[in-house]
Amino acid sequence: MVAWFAGLFYIIRLFVYHTEAWEKSPEESRILSKQYHIMESRLFRIIIRPAMLLTWIFGIALICTQGIDWFKAHPWLHVKLLLVFLLSGYSDYCGKMISQLERGEKIMTSYQLRLYNEVPTLFLLTIVLLAVYKNLLNFGYTFVGIVLFALLLVLMTRIYKKLRLRK
């Protein structure tokens, strides 16, 4: 799980650099885009995809070893599995973005990608809270807390953008 998240955090950062490389001279842009594509593809194939599959395998194995009654008795685990499923979709979309960038398609601005890079942070926070506190969490308060944290991340990203533009 840690390798999967590390890969997801890094790949979007590479997408930001890849997108910003198009603003360079044609020669620099060509060289940088080629290198970023190699890095993105390897990161996805060698780290992100295998780590995602291992996370699923170990999660399903845990449920199998604990039994279906244990699974039914823990609603936090149902929410966690839903989040892991959604994170898998996010991960697959990152794989599609690699192909789009290779074709020279503009997927998002660098600012939008920086915001998009915060999505795994929200998943990570929620999944860890569920795993640690399990049934002790009030899902309503937790949801509100996650939304407030997301708004804080957006605010911090905007502040960073303004500081960057001043330089």
Backbone as a ProteinNet text record, in pm:
[ID]
protein_1_A
[PRIMARY]
MVAWFAGLFYIIRLFVYHTEAWEKSPEESRILSKQYHIMESRLFRIIIRPAMLLTWIFGIALICTQGIDWFKAHPWLHVKLLLVFLLSGYSDYCGKMISQLERGEKIMTSYQLRLYNEVPTLFLLTIVLLAVYKNLLNFGYTFVGIVLFALLLVLMTRIYKKLRLRK
[TERTIARY]
82.5	0	87.6	193.7	281.5	346.5	393.1	454.1	351.8	230.3	124	101.2	85.2	63.1	184.9	303.2	423.9	427.4	395	392	286.8	168.9	62.4	99.7	164.9	207.9	312.6	404	514	469.8	380.3	345.1	276.8	193.2	127.6	231.4	328.7	436.9	509.9	533.2	595	505.3	373.8	281.5	291.7	307.4	323.5	448.2	559.6	684.6	672.5	605.6	586.7	507.1	400.7	317.1	395.4	471.2	549.8	664	709.2	815.8	771.5	641.4	590.9	606.1	631.3	650.8	794.9	881.8	1023.3	1039.8	1163.1	1192.2	1157.2	1130.7	1093.1	1193.4	1322.5	1424.2	1421.2	1418.4	1410.2	1281.9	1173.1	1043.5	1044.8	1103.1	1109.5	1191.6	1307.9	1397	1331.6	1279.5	1217.6	1093.2	1010.1	887.2	920.4	1021.6	1062.7	1109.7	1191.8	1242.5	1130.9	1041.4	930.2	840.6	819.9	736.3	799.7	930.6	1000.6	982.6	1002.9	991.4	848.5	748.8	608	569.5	608.8	573.1	634.6	761.3	828.6	769.4	746.2	686.3	552	471.2	338.9	348.2	428.6	437.3	511.5	616.2	703.5	666.2	606.3	575.4	425.4	359.4	219.2	129.4	129.6	39.3	65.4	191.4	214.3	177.8	207.6	174.7	23.9	-50.1	-196.4	-249.2	-197.4	-242.2	-209	-90.6	-53.7	-141.3	-176.5	-266.2	-399.7	-452.4	-578.7	-564.9	-456.8	-436.8	-430.4	-351.3	-338.5	-467.9	-540.5	-668.9	-771.7	-780.3	-874.9	-832.4	-701.3	-651.4	-686.9	-677.3	-713.4	-860.5	-945.4	-1088.5	-1113.7	-1045.3	-1062.8	-1015.9	-904.4	-854.5	-940.9	-999.8	-1084.3	-1226.5	-1269.3	-1402.1	-1506.5	-1609.7	-1715.4	-1795.5	-1809.9	-1881.8	-1807.5	-1675	-1593.7	-1613	-1613	-1630.9	-1768	-1871.3	-2006.8	-2021.4	-1946.5	-1960.5	-1885.4	-1811	-1728.2	-1760.8	-1855.4	-1892.8	-1778.4	-1683.7	-1569.6	-1492.7	-1488.1	-1414.2	-1484	-1617.3	-1691.4	-1657.8	-1650.9	-1616.4	-1472	-1384.8	-1244.1	-1229.3	-1299.8	-1293	-1346.7	-1451.8	-1504.3	-1398.2	-1330.2	-1225.5	-1108.6	-1071	-962.6	-1006.4	-1131.7	-1185	-1178.1	-1221.9	-1216.9	-1072	-982.7	-841.6	-782.3	-830.7	-786.5	-827	-947.7	-992.3	-905.1	-870.8	-780.6	-646.6	-598.2	-470.3	-475.4	-581.9	-596.8	-606.1	-673.6	-683	-544.8	-460.2	-322.7	-250.3	-277.4	-219.4	-265.1	-390.8	-442.5	-378.6	-353.4	-292.8	-151.8	-82.1	52	43.2	-52.8	-70.1	-108.7	-195.7	-237.5	-119	-38	79.3	178.1	193.9	286.1	240.9	110.1	56.4	57.9	101.6	108.6	-22.5	-117.9	-246.7	-233.1	-289.2	-287	-400.1	-363.9	-464.1	-521.7	-435	-474.6	-363.2	-390.8	-284.3	-198.9	-81.8	4	-63.4	-139.6	-212.3	-319.7	-395	-497.7	-434.9	-318.9	-248.9	-202	-161	-121.1	-240.8	-355.9	-477.2	-509.3	-499.3	-526.8	-432.5	-313.2	-214.5	-256.2	-352.3	-398.3	-505.5	-560.6	-664.8	-615.3	-496.2	-450.1	-431.1	-400.3	-385.5	-516.7	-626.2	-758.2	-791.7	-760.1	-782.2	-697.6	-569.8	-479.9	-528.1	-563.4	-610.9	-734.3	-828.7	-952.8	-929.8	-852.2	-827	-751.8	-653.4	-578.5	-668.3	-749.5	-843.1	-935.6	-987	-1075.8	-1002.5	-879.5	-803.8	-764	-733.5	-688.5	-806.1	-906.7	-1017.6	-1137.1	-1139.1	-1240.6	-1382.5	-1453.6	-1593.7	-1611.7	-1502.1	-1512.4	-1542.3	-1521.2	-1541.8	-1689.4	-1724.1	-1856	-1839.6	-1905.6	-1883.9	-1923.2	-2023.8	-2066	-1958.5	-1906.3	-1800.2	-1672.8	-1643.6	-1524.6	-1537.6	-1654.9	-1677.6	-1660.9	-1719.8	-1707.1	-1560.4	-1489.6	-1347.8	-1265.3	-1294.4	-1222	-1252.9	-1379	-1416.1	-1344.5	-1340.3	-1269.5	-1119.7	-1062.8	-922	-899.2	-991.7	-980.9	-983.6	-1072.3	-1079	-948.8	-891.3	-763.3	-653.9	-654.1	-556.2	-571.4	-695.4	-720.2	-669.8	-699.8	-654.3	-501.8	-435.7	-289.3	-231.2	-296.2	-250.4	-263.9	-371.6	-390.6	-286.2	-258.4	-156.1	-20.4	10.3	136.7	143.1	32.2	28.2	57.9	-3.6	20.4	167.3	222.5	363.7	455.2	422	501	496.3	378.4	363	434.3	454.2	524.7	673.2	727.9	872.4	907.4
-117.9	0	125.3	124	240.4	266.2	162.2	178.3	230	182.2	226.4	377	420.7	563.1	646.2	598.3	673.2	691.5	586.1	594.4	692.1	690.4	782	927.5	952.6	1089.3	1135.6	1046.3	1084.6	1096.8	1010.8	1013.1	1143.7	1196.2	1323	1435.6	1429.2	1527.8	1520.4	1399.2	1385	1444.5	1426.2	1484.9	1637.2	1695.1	1841	1883.3	1816.2	1850.3	1829.1	1719.5	1687.5	1798.5	1841.5	1948.3	2079	2109.9	2233.1	2228	2108.7	2094.9	2145.7	2141.2	2187.8	2338.8	2408.7	2553.6	2589.6	2493.2	2516.2	2526.8	2545.7	2549.7	2413.9	2408.6	2280.3	2167.8	2200.2	2097.3	2046.5	2139.1	2100.8	2022.5	2069.5	2005	1861	1839.6	1704.4	1611.9	1659.6	1577.5	1548.7	1652.7	1634.4	1546.2	1567.7	1487.2	1339.7	1311.7	1172	1110.2	1184.9	1133.5	1116.2	1214.6	1203.2	1085	1061.9	946.8	815.3	803.5	682.1	665.8	773.2	768.3	734.4	798.1	773.8	628.5	580.2	442.8	340.3	358.5	263.5	268.3	387.9	402.1	330.4	348	286.6	134.3	85.1	-59.8	-135.6	-74.2	-147.2	-126.2	-12.5	15.2	25.4	116.4	143.7	23.1	-31.6	-143	-264.9	-313.5	-429.3	-402.2	-280.5	-248.6	-246.4	-195.8	-195.8	-340.2	-424.2	-563.8	-636	-612.4	-675	-625	-497.6	-442.9	-516.3	-535.3	-608.2	-753.4	-818.1	-959.2	-975.1	-890.8	-901.2	-863.3	-766.4	-728.3	-839.4	-900.3	-1011.7	-1131.3	-1155.7	-1266.3	-1243.3	-1119.1	-1088.2	-1119.1	-1079.7	-1107.4	-1258.4	-1329.1	-1475.1	-1543.8	-1498.5	-1563.3	-1529.6	-1410	-1370.9	-1426.9	-1449.9	-1507.9	-1403.3	-1450.3	-1361.9	-1299.1	-1369.5	-1311.5	-1189.5	-1198.9	-1085.4	-968.5	-998.1	-893.9	-827.4	-906.1	-851.3	-764.6	-798.8	-729.8	-596.1	-562.8	-441.6	-348.5	-256.9	-165.2	-73.1	-44.3	39.1	-25.8	-159.3	-231.1	-218.9	-212.3	-194.4	-59	43.4	178.3	178.9	113.7	108.1	38.3	-70.4	-140.8	-54.7	19.8	111.3	215.5	269.3	367.9	307.3	185.2	118.4	92	57.1	38.7	170.1	280.3	411.3	454	424.8	457.4	375.8	254.7	173.4	239.4	296.5	370.3	492	563.8	679.6	634.6	523.6	469.5	433.9	368.9	333.4	457.4	561	685	747.6	735.8	784.6	710.5	581	503.6	555.2	594.3	650.9	787.2	863.4	995	983.9	876.8	854.9	848.7	773.1	760.8	894.6	968	1097.9	1194	1196.7	1284.3	1243.8	1113.1	1066.6	1114.4	1119.8	1167.3	1319.6	1386.1	1531.2	1599.7	1523.3	1580.8	1651.8	1770.4	1843.8	1789.6	1727.1	1664.8	1764	1844.5	1945.9	2049.8	2163.1	2260.3	2208.7	2267.7	2223.8	2252.4	2361.6	2391.5	2285.8	2248	2144.9	2012	1982.5	1859	1864.4	1982	1994.8	1968.6	2017	1986.1	1836.9	1781	1638.8	1552.3	1604.1	1531.4	1519.2	1598.9	1591.8	1484.4	1431.4	1329	1207.2	1152.9	1038.7	1073.2	1198.8	1240.9	1220	1256.6	1239.5	1091.3	1012.3	867.8	810.6	847.6	794.9	830.3	956	998.9	920	907.8	838.1	689.5	626.3	482.8	454.4	536	515.3	538	642.8	666.4	546.4	492.9	376.2	254.9	233.4	116.9	127.9	248	265.9	269.9	349.7	369.9	277.6	210.7	111.2	158.5	87.3	119.2	235.1	291.2	403.2	535.4	537.6	660.9	690.5	815.4	863.1	904.1	831.9	855.4	996.3	1053.4	1190.1	1291.3	1284.9	1377.3	1354.5	1229.5	1198.6	1257.4	1242.4	1297.4	1449.3	1515	1661.2	1700.2	1627.3	1655.2	1639.5	1535.4	1511.5	1623.3	1665.5	1774.9	1903.5	1933	2052.5	2043.7	1926	1905.8	1926.3	1878.3	1896.8	2045.5	2117.7	2262.1	2331.2	2286.6	2340.9	2312.1	2191.7	2157.5	2246.6	2271.4	2358.5	2498.6	2547.5	2681.1	2688.8	2590.4	2590.4	2583	2508.1	2498.5	2633.4	2703.6	2837.4	2935.9	2928	3016.4	2987.1	2859.7	2820.8	2873.4	2864.6	2913.7	3063.3	3140.1	3285.3	3314.9	3242.1	3263.2	3228.8	3124.2	3081.8	3184.1	3243	3340.7	3471.4	3500.7	3624.8	3616.2	3496.7	3480	3496
0	0	0	77.4	85	-51.1	-117	-249.7	-350.6	-341.1	-432	-414.8	-291.2	-266.6	-307.1	-276.4	-314.6	-466	-538.3	-684.4	-734.1	-672.2	-714.3	-687.1	-574	-545.6	-647.3	-681.2	-769.3	-915	-959.6	-1102.2	-1141.6	-1055.5	-1087.9	-1089.7	-1001.9	-1003.6	-1138	-1188.1	-1320.1	-1428.8	-1414.6	-1512.4	-1510.9	-1392.5	-1381.6	-1458.8	-1434.7	-1503.4	-1653.8	-1692	-1833.5	-1901.9	-1838	-1892.1	-1901.5	-1798.9	-1799.3	-1899.9	-1936.5	-2036.3	-2172.6	-2199.6	-2328.8	-2344.4	-2236	-2241.6	-2276	-2282.5	-2315.4	-2467.2	-2509.9	-2653.1	-2714.7	-2845.6	-2908.5	-2883.5	-2888.6	-2865.9	-2722.1	-2625.7	-2484.2	-2457.2	-2512.2	-2492	-2541.4	-2659.2	-2716	-2627.4	-2583.7	-2500	-2364.4	-2300.3	-2168.7	-2176	-2275.9	-2289.7	-2306.6	-2386.3	-2406.8	-2274.7	-2199.9	-2072.3	-1969.9	-1962.5	-1867.2	-1901.5	-2029.8	-2068	-2021.6	-2038.8	-1992.8	-1841.7	-1767.6	-1622.1	-1579.1	-1642.4	-1607.7	-1636	-1752.8	-1791.3	-1697.5	-1666.7	-1576.6	-1436.3	-1388.2	-1255.1	-1249.6	-1352.5	-1353.1	-1364.3	-1459	-1483.6	-1373.5	-1318	-1225.9	-1079.1	-1046.1	-905.4	-880.1	-949	-916.1	-939.5	-1059.7	-1090.8	-1003.1	-990.9	-902.9	-756.7	-706.8	-567.2	-547.1	-646	-637.4	-632.5	-719.6	-722.7	-592	-537.7	-410	-295.5	-297.9	-195.7	-199.7	-320.2	-334.5	-289.1	-328.6	-292.2	-140.5	-74	71.9	143.1	88.9	148.6	139.1	22.8	4.3	89.3	96.7	180.7	327.3	373.7	512	537.3	445.4	460.9	460.4	372.3	365.5	492.9	549.3	670.7	792.6	795.9	908.9	896.4	775.7	754.7	715.8	651.4	600.9	715	826.7	940.8	995.4	1001.4	1044.5	949	820.1	718.2	733.2	750.9	765.2	890.3	995	1123.3	1130	1027	1030	912.8	933.2	823.8	780	867.7	829.3	715.5	715.9	612.2	476.3	478.9	353.1	290.9	374.9	327.4	277	351.7	311.7	176.5	157.4	29	-84.7	-59	-160	-196.7	-96.8	-122.8	-200.7	-167.7	-240.3	-384.3	-404.4	-539	-617.7	-556.4	-622.6	-649.5	-555.7	-574.5	-689.8	-707.8	-821.4	-953.1	-955.8	-1074.5	-1098.6	-993.5	-1002.5	-1060.5	-1010.3	-1055.1	-1203.8	-1245.6	-1387.4	-1475.3	-1425	-1501.1	-1518.8	-1417.6	-1430.7	-1543.5	-1555.9	-1665.4	-1801.3	-1811.8	-1937.2	-1965.8	-1859.9	-1876.7	-1934.6	-1902.7	-1958.5	-2110.5	-2160.7	-2306.4	-2368.8	-2301.9	-2354.3	-2362.3	-2259.1	-2259	-2368.1	-2389.8	-2493.4	-2631.4	-2652	-2780.8	-2790.6	-2683.5	-2685.3	-2651.4	-2597.2	-2559.8	-2425.4	-2418.2	-2292.2	-2205.1	-2094.2	-2007.5	-1908.1	-1849.4	-1751.3	-1747.1	-1687	-1662.8	-1547.4	-1530.5	-1419.9	-1284.8	-1276.1	-1152.4	-1125.1	-1228.9	-1211.7	-1171.4	-1228	-1190.2	-1044.7	-1000.4	-859.7	-767.4	-806.9	-729.2	-736.2	-855.6	-876	-792.2	-768	-688.6	-542.1	-499.3	-359.9	-339.5	-446.4	-434.8	-355.8	-387	-306.6	-158.8	-129.4	10.5	85	20.2	82.9	100.7	-0.8	11.7	124.4	127.7	229.5	369.9	390.6	521.6	564.2	474	507.6	532.8	447.8	462.3	592.6	624.7	749.1	870.5	866.8	978	997.4	888.1	897.4	954	908.4	954.1	1100.9	1146.3	1283.6	1381.6	1348.6	1443.2	1420.4	1308.6	1274.4	1306.7	1388.4	1417.6	1516	1565.3	1658.7	1586.9	1456.2	1380.3	1359.9	1374.8	1333.7	1188.6	1097.6	954.8	913.3	974.8	942.4	975.1	1098.3	1138.9	1056.5	1030.1	951.1	811	750.9	617	616.6	713.9	723.8	742.6	826.7	848.6	722.2	644.2	518.9	419.3	411	320.1	361.1	490.7	538.2	506.9	523.2	490.8	341	257.9	112.5	77.5	142.1	117.5	159.4	268.9	313.3	210.3	154.6	51.7	-71.7	-112.9	-227.6	-197.2	-79.2	-38.6	-40	15.3	18.8	-122.9	-210.5	-349.2	-418.9	-393	-451.8	-399.8	-271.5	-214	-277.7	-293.1	-356.4	-499.8	-571.8	-710.2	-714.4	-623.7	-620.7	-587.7	-492.9	-458.3	-575.5	-646.2	-761.6	-873	-895.9	-1003.3	-971.9	-845.6	-806.2	-839.6	-841.2	-864.7	-1010.4
[MASK]
+++++++++++++++++++++++++++++++++++++++++++++++++++++++++++++++++++++++++++++++++++++++++++++++++++++++++++++++++++++++++++++++++++++++++++++++++++++++++++++++++++++++

